[in-house]
Every structure is written in structure tokens, then in C-alpha cells.
């Protein structure tokens, strides 16, 4: 939200930065509102620190997953198809990008939801990368399936679903300085672990490798022309 005269609109939304002084006085706290056609705020996304921002594509991917993700690779794996996605191929220090794994299961095949006891639940596991902070993975809601053969009820995932995980780029000044003018390419690797079952067979647990690439560029520090700078 841009600063308007006397910050009236910003104050109406309750996002005025009361502590800001100098050239930042009157600014809004950085964030996003999702507003419906009737002008009602349905979602809001704000960060505690100025340097840390969700990207616009990351917001879209959270609100409309089918629209906001770029498919980087499709993998045919035992008993499922895996599409690796990410909201943004590039970032800058402090940005949060969303990585995702879209899983497509054949009819009558299921995998076990996280937390299931006695079976191998599905898990997206990403290897640590210096200068990147990985937030907890977000899994879809599971359904309870009754298994007549063993007379048990277990939480499972079926059909097509998406597992997502946000990654935040280091916002420290030392990291900024290390990027140079061309930035740095980060290779993010991991795996999807799961055990697939159909109506009669539970197959052996297995895993599929996963990889994403994120190009991080330095921040653009070029100032606006003097005649349009905030006074």
C-alpha cells in the first residue's frame, strides 16, 4: 500500500507504522491484503520484519495453488506421479518463496498421512542449505479410511494433493555483500518418502528425489529520481 496524503487510507486499514520517523513516516507496514469484489478483507499476510517479504507469486500460490506455481519437473514414480513446483525461480535477500510437490495418485491408491502409526507416512524432506531457512512443510487435510482386511481406521491422502514448504532467503547485510552483481544460484534437494497401498496390497516404502533451483540476486539499491522521492 503506497503512502497516500496524510496516510488516511493506511490508517483506515490499521497498518500505519507508528514508530517510523524521517522519510519513512506515514508508511504502512509491509504486507498483503486479499480483498473480495465486495471490498471485504478475506486474508492478510504480514511479516514481523521489514526485510522479510512473501513474494507476490507466493501469495497467489497460497490463495490459488493451481495458478501460482511454476512446474519445474514431472517425475513418474512407483504408484504415483510427482510434479515439482515453485512460486518463483528468483529471489532477493529476505524474500520467502514457496516450494511444492504435487502428488497424483491413481484411483483406489492411497498413502498414509503424517502422524500415522504402524505405517510409513508421506513426508517431504528437504536438505539444509546455508543462507536459506526452511519453514515447516504444510500438508493437506487427510481423510479417515477403514481397512476391512485389518479392521483399522487410518488417516490417508488420496487423489491429487499438494505439499508445500516456504523457504526464506537470508536478509543479513553480510549475505547481501557476498552476492556480488550477478547473485548466486542455490540448488535445493530433498526427497518424498511414502508407502502406497491399494485395496489389497501395501507396497514397500520408497522415496523419490526432488530438486529445485533458486537464483538469488542482490537488492536494487538505485534511488528514485530526486523529483519523485518521498519527502
TILUM-675494 format. One record per residue (C-alpha): x, y, z; residue in one letter. Coordinates in pm, whole numbers. Example, Ala and Ser with C-alpha at 12.3 -4.5 7.8 and 13.67 -1.06 7.14 Angstrom:
REM residues 2
<node X="1230" Y="-450" Z="780" resn="A"/>
<node X="1367" Y="-106" Z="714" resn="S"/>
This chain:
REM residues 231
<node X="0" Y="0" Z="0" resn="X"/>
<node X="152" Y="330" Z="-110" resn="X"/>
<node X="155" Y="631" Z="123" resn="X"/>
<node X="-149" Y="849" Z="50" resn="X"/>
<node X="-199" Y="1211" Z="165" resn="X"/>
<node X="-193" Y="1216" Z="546" resn="X"/>
<node X="-185" Y="831" Z="536" resn="X"/>
<node X="-565" Y="825" Z="576" resn="X"/>
<node X="-620" Y="504" Z="382" resn="X"/>
<node X="-331" Y="335" Z="560" resn="X"/>
<node X="-477" Y="430" Z="898" resn="X"/>
<node X="-821" Y="307" Z="792" resn="X"/>
<node X="-671" Y="-36" Z="730" resn="X"/>
<node X="-489" Y="-28" Z="1064" resn="X"/>
<node X="-142" Y="-80" Z="919" resn="X"/>
<node X="26" Y="257" Z="983" resn="X"/>
<node X="379" Y="217" Z="1116" resn="X"/>
<node X="355" Y="431" Z="1430" resn="X"/>
<node X="728" Y="402" Z="1506" resn="X"/>
<node X="855" Y="523" Z="1167" resn="X"/>
<node X="1031" Y="859" Z="1152" resn="X"/>
<node X="1202" Y="1072" Z="888" resn="X"/>
<node X="1141" Y="976" Z="527" resn="X"/>
<node X="956" Y="661" Z="638" resn="X"/>
<node X="699" Y="849" Z="845" resn="X"/>
<node X="349" Y="779" Z="717" resn="X"/>
<node X="446" Y="445" Z="564" resn="X"/>
<node X="238" Y="131" Z="601" resn="X"/>
<node X="376" Y="-187" Z="748" resn="X"/>
<node X="464" Y="-410" Z="452" resn="X"/>
<node X="213" Y="-681" Z="376" resn="X"/>
<node X="-70" Y="-801" Z="156" resn="X"/>
<node X="-450" Y="-794" Z="177" resn="X"/>
<node X="-672" Y="-1027" Z="-26" resn="X"/>
<node X="-995" Y="-834" Z="-84" resn="X"/>
<node X="-1306" Y="-982" Z="-245" resn="X"/>
<node X="-1527" Y="-798" Z="-502" resn="X"/>
<node X="-1738" Y="-660" Z="-215" resn="X"/>
<node X="-1438" Y="-493" Z="-54" resn="X"/>
<node X="-1419" Y="-741" Z="234" resn="X"/>
<node X="-1073" Y="-850" Z="351" resn="X"/>
<node X="-1059" Y="-1229" Z="329" resn="X"/>
<node X="-691" Y="-1289" Z="402" resn="X"/>
<node X="-391" Y="-1085" Z="514" resn="X"/>
<node X="-22" Y="-1161" Z="503" resn="X"/>
<node X="224" Y="-959" Z="711" resn="X"/>
<node X="579" Y="-1022" Z="833" resn="X"/>
<node X="736" Y="-913" Z="1161" resn="X"/>
<node X="1049" Y="-777" Z="989" resn="X"/>
<node X="1068" Y="-526" Z="706" resn="X"/>
<node X="1338" Y="-715" Z="522" resn="X"/>
<node X="1136" Y="-1037" Z="508" resn="X"/>
<node X="863" Y="-1046" Z="244" resn="X"/>
<node X="645" Y="-1308" Z="82" resn="X"/>
<node X="664" Y="-1269" Z="-294" resn="X"/>
<node X="351" Y="-1183" Z="-489" resn="X"/>
<node X="360" Y="-1523" Z="-659" resn="X"/>
<node X="395" Y="-1694" Z="-322" resn="X"/>
<node X="77" Y="-1522" Z="-203" resn="X"/>
<node X="-108" Y="-1630" Z="-518" resn="X"/>
<node X="15" Y="-1987" Z="-471" resn="X"/>
<node X="-132" Y="-1992" Z="-120" resn="X"/>
<node X="-467" Y="-1850" Z="-230" resn="X"/>
<node X="-491" Y="-2025" Z="-568" resn="X"/>
<node X="-238" Y="-2314" Z="-577" resn="X"/>
<node X="-334" Y="-2413" Z="-930" resn="X"/>
<node X="-241" Y="-2064" Z="-1060" resn="X"/>
<node X="60" Y="-1955" Z="-860" resn="X"/>
<node X="311" Y="-2234" Z="-913" resn="X"/>
<node X="561" Y="-2294" Z="-1191" resn="X"/>
<node X="615" Y="-2665" Z="-1262" resn="X"/>
<node X="989" Y="-2732" Z="-1277" resn="X"/>
<node X="987" Y="-3109" Z="-1321" resn="X"/>
<node X="745" Y="-3401" Z="-1351" resn="X"/>
<node X="855" Y="-3741" Z="-1220" resn="X"/>
<node X="694" Y="-4080" Z="-1278" resn="X"/>
<node X="743" Y="-4273" Z="-953" resn="X"/>
<node X="615" Y="-4609" Z="-827" resn="X"/>
<node X="235" Y="-4581" Z="-785" resn="X"/>
<node X="225" Y="-4201" Z="-824" resn="X"/>
<node X="318" Y="-3904" Z="-1041" resn="X"/>
<node X="510" Y="-3617" Z="-881" resn="X"/>
<node X="517" Y="-3259" Z="-1012" resn="X"/>
<node X="777" Y="-3032" Z="-851" resn="X"/>
<node X="668" Y="-2667" Z="-838" resn="X"/>
<node X="786" Y="-2332" Z="-703" resn="X"/>
<node X="624" Y="-1990" Z="-682" resn="X"/>
<node X="936" Y="-1804" Z="-803" resn="X"/>
<node X="1259" Y="-1903" Z="-980" resn="X"/>
<node X="1436" Y="-1593" Z="-845" resn="X"/>
<node X="1451" Y="-1404" Z="-516" resn="X"/>
<node X="1641" Y="-1140" Z="-322" resn="X"/>
<node X="1761" Y="-1129" Z="40" resn="X"/>
<node X="1462" Y="-1154" Z="274" resn="X"/>
<node X="1211" Y="-1296" Z="27" resn="X"/>
<node X="1001" Y="-1604" Z="101" resn="X"/>
<node X="942" Y="-1841" Z="-188" resn="X"/>
<node X="705" Y="-2139" Z="-183" resn="X"/>
<node X="825" Y="-2481" Z="-297" resn="X"/>
<node X="568" Y="-2753" Z="-360" resn="X"/>
<node X="528" Y="-3117" Z="-453" resn="X"/>
<node X="201" Y="-3203" Z="-625" resn="X"/>
<node X="121" Y="-3573" Z="-586" resn="X"/>
<node X="-119" Y="-3752" Z="-822" resn="X"/>
<node X="-232" Y="-4098" Z="-716" resn="X"/>
<node X="-421" Y="-4346" Z="-935" resn="X"/>
<node X="-780" Y="-4436" Z="-839" resn="X"/>
<node X="-807" Y="-4670" Z="-537" resn="X"/>
<node X="-448" Y="-4594" Z="-429" resn="X"/>
<node X="-371" Y="-4407" Z="-108" resn="X"/>
<node X="-72" Y="-4300" Z="100" resn="X"/>
<node X="-63" Y="-4256" Z="475" resn="X"/>
<node X="-94" Y="-3908" Z="623" resn="X"/>
<node X="176" Y="-3763" Z="852" resn="X"/>
<node X="149" Y="-3893" Z="1207" resn="X"/>
<node X="7" Y="-4234" Z="1111" resn="X"/>
<node X="136" Y="-4507" Z="1342" resn="X"/>
<node X="242" Y="-4850" Z="1217" resn="X"/>
<node X="284" Y="-4743" Z="854" resn="X"/>
<node X="524" Y="-4521" Z="658" resn="X"/>
<node X="356" Y="-4178" Z="631" resn="X"/>
<node X="426" Y="-3949" Z="339" resn="X"/>
<node X="698" Y="-3690" Z="410" resn="X"/>
<node X="864" Y="-3416" Z="210" resn="X"/>
<node X="1222" Y="-3393" Z="339" resn="X"/>
<node X="1450" Y="-3110" Z="222" resn="X"/>
<node X="1823" Y="-3095" Z="290" resn="X"/>
<node X="1953" Y="-2789" Z="480" resn="X"/>
<node X="2113" Y="-2516" Z="267" resn="X"/>
<node X="2334" Y="-2239" Z="406" resn="X"/>
<node X="2169" Y="-1894" Z="382" resn="X"/>
<node X="1823" Y="-2047" Z="335" resn="X"/>
<node X="1571" Y="-2109" Z="614" resn="X"/>
<node X="1306" Y="-2373" Z="552" resn="X"/>
<node X="970" Y="-2335" Z="723" resn="X"/>
<node X="769" Y="-2646" Z="826" resn="X"/>
<node X="605" Y="-2834" Z="540" resn="X"/>
<node X="228" Y="-2789" Z="504" resn="X"/>
<node X="23" Y="-3100" Z="427" resn="X"/>
<node X="-340" Y="-3119" Z="313" resn="X"/>
<node X="-618" Y="-3242" Z="538" resn="X"/>
<node X="-642" Y="-3620" Z="547" resn="X"/>
<node X="-949" Y="-3846" Z="538" resn="X"/>
<node X="-1017" Y="-4150" Z="754" resn="X"/>
<node X="-1019" Y="-4476" Z="561" resn="X"/>
<node X="-1149" Y="-4804" Z="702" resn="X"/>
<node X="-935" Y="-5104" Z="606" resn="X"/>
<node X="-1153" Y="-5419" Z="628" resn="X"/>
<node X="-858" Y="-5658" Z="595" resn="X"/>
<node X="-708" Y="-5542" Z="925" resn="X"/>
<node X="-1022" Y="-5382" Z="1072" resn="X"/>
<node X="-850" Y="-5048" Z="1129" resn="X"/>
<node X="-926" Y="-4685" Z="1056" resn="X"/>
<node X="-626" Y="-4482" Z="938" resn="X"/>
<node X="-574" Y="-4124" Z="810" resn="X"/>
<node X="-482" Y="-4125" Z="441" resn="X"/>
<node X="-437" Y="-3897" Z="140" resn="X"/>
<node X="-591" Y="-3983" Z="-196" resn="X"/>
<node X="-627" Y="-3841" Z="-547" resn="X"/>
<node X="-429" Y="-3525" Z="-626" resn="X"/>
<node X="-289" Y="-3312" Z="-346" resn="X"/>
<node X="-9" Y="-3066" Z="-279" resn="X"/>
<node X="259" Y="-3047" Z="-8" resn="X"/>
<node X="414" Y="-2700" Z="22" resn="X"/>
<node X="709" Y="-2556" Z="209" resn="X"/>
<node X="827" Y="-2194" Z="230" resn="X"/>
<node X="1195" Y="-2105" Z="208" resn="X"/>
<node X="1326" Y="-1770" Z="333" resn="X"/>
<node X="1643" Y="-1616" Z="194" resn="X"/>
<node X="1888" Y="-1472" Z="448" resn="X"/>
<node X="1830" Y="-1098" Z="491" resn="X"/>
<node X="2157" Y="-1020" Z="673" resn="X"/>
<node X="2384" Y="-744" Z="538" resn="X"/>
<node X="2686" Y="-978" Z="528" resn="X"/>
<node X="2498" Y="-1209" Z="293" resn="X"/>
<node X="2394" Y="-914" Z="75" resn="X"/>
<node X="2759" Y="-822" Z="31" resn="X"/>
<node X="2856" Y="-1175" Z="-71" resn="X"/>
<node X="2618" Y="-1186" Z="-368" resn="X"/>
<node X="2808" Y="-952" Z="-599" resn="X"/>
<node X="2627" Y="-810" Z="-901" resn="X"/>
<node X="2538" Y="-1147" Z="-1056" resn="X"/>
<node X="2384" Y="-1309" Z="-748" resn="X"/>
<node X="2407" Y="-1676" Z="-655" resn="X"/>
<node X="2232" Y="-1994" Z="-765" resn="X"/>
<node X="2107" Y="-2222" Z="-488" resn="X"/>
<node X="2039" Y="-2589" Z="-557" resn="X"/>
<node X="1774" Y="-2727" Z="-320" resn="X"/>
<node X="1749" Y="-3104" Z="-293" resn="X"/>
<node X="1532" Y="-3342" Z="-97" resn="X"/>
<node X="1307" Y="-3642" Z="-131" resn="X"/>
<node X="947" Y="-3752" Z="-99" resn="X"/>
<node X="907" Y="-4060" Z="121" resn="X"/>
<node X="585" Y="-4262" Z="113" resn="X"/>
<node X="417" Y="-4601" Z="123" resn="X"/>
<node X="145" Y="-4658" Z="-135" resn="X"/>
<node X="-140" Y="-4903" Z="-85" resn="X"/>
<node X="-441" Y="-5015" Z="-285" resn="X"/>
<node X="-744" Y="-5220" Z="-180" resn="X"/>
<node X="-544" Y="-5541" Z="-140" resn="X"/>
<node X="-171" Y="-5461" Z="-120" resn="X"/>
<node X="54" Y="-5229" Z="77" resn="X"/>
<node X="369" Y="-5183" Z="-129" resn="X"/>
<node X="717" Y="-5145" Z="17" resn="X"/>
<node X="804" Y="-4793" Z="138" resn="X"/>
<node X="1002" Y="-4595" Z="-118" resn="X"/>
<node X="1126" Y="-4244" Z="-193" resn="X"/>
<node X="1160" Y="-4010" Z="-492" resn="X"/>
<node X="1437" Y="-3748" Z="-525" resn="X"/>
<node X="1333" Y="-3384" Z="-557" resn="X"/>
<node X="1524" Y="-3077" Z="-672" resn="X"/>
<node X="1456" Y="-2705" Z="-714" resn="X"/>
<node X="1677" Y="-2413" Z="-821" resn="X"/>
<node X="1658" Y="-2062" Z="-679" resn="X"/>
<node X="1858" Y="-1773" Z="-822" resn="X"/>
<node X="1915" Y="-1501" Z="-560" resn="X"/>
<node X="2005" Y="-1153" Z="-681" resn="X"/>
<node X="2126" Y="-855" Z="-474" resn="X"/>
<node X="1875" Y="-586" Z="-386" resn="X"/>
<node X="1841" Y="-297" Z="-629" resn="X"/>
<node X="1975" Y="-2" Z="-428" resn="X"/>
<node X="1931" Y="257" Z="-706" resn="X"/>
<node X="1735" Y="554" Z="-573" resn="X"/>
<node X="1438" Y="705" Z="-750" resn="X"/>
<node X="1485" Y="1037" Z="-934" resn="X"/>
<node X="1507" Y="1331" Z="-695" resn="X"/>
<node X="1184" Y="1493" Z="-816" resn="X"/>
<node X="969" Y="1192" Z="-719" resn="X"/>
<node X="1140" Y="1088" Z="-395" resn="X"/>
<node X="938" Y="1073" Z="-73" resn="X"/>
<node X="991" Y="1395" Z="121" resn="X"/>
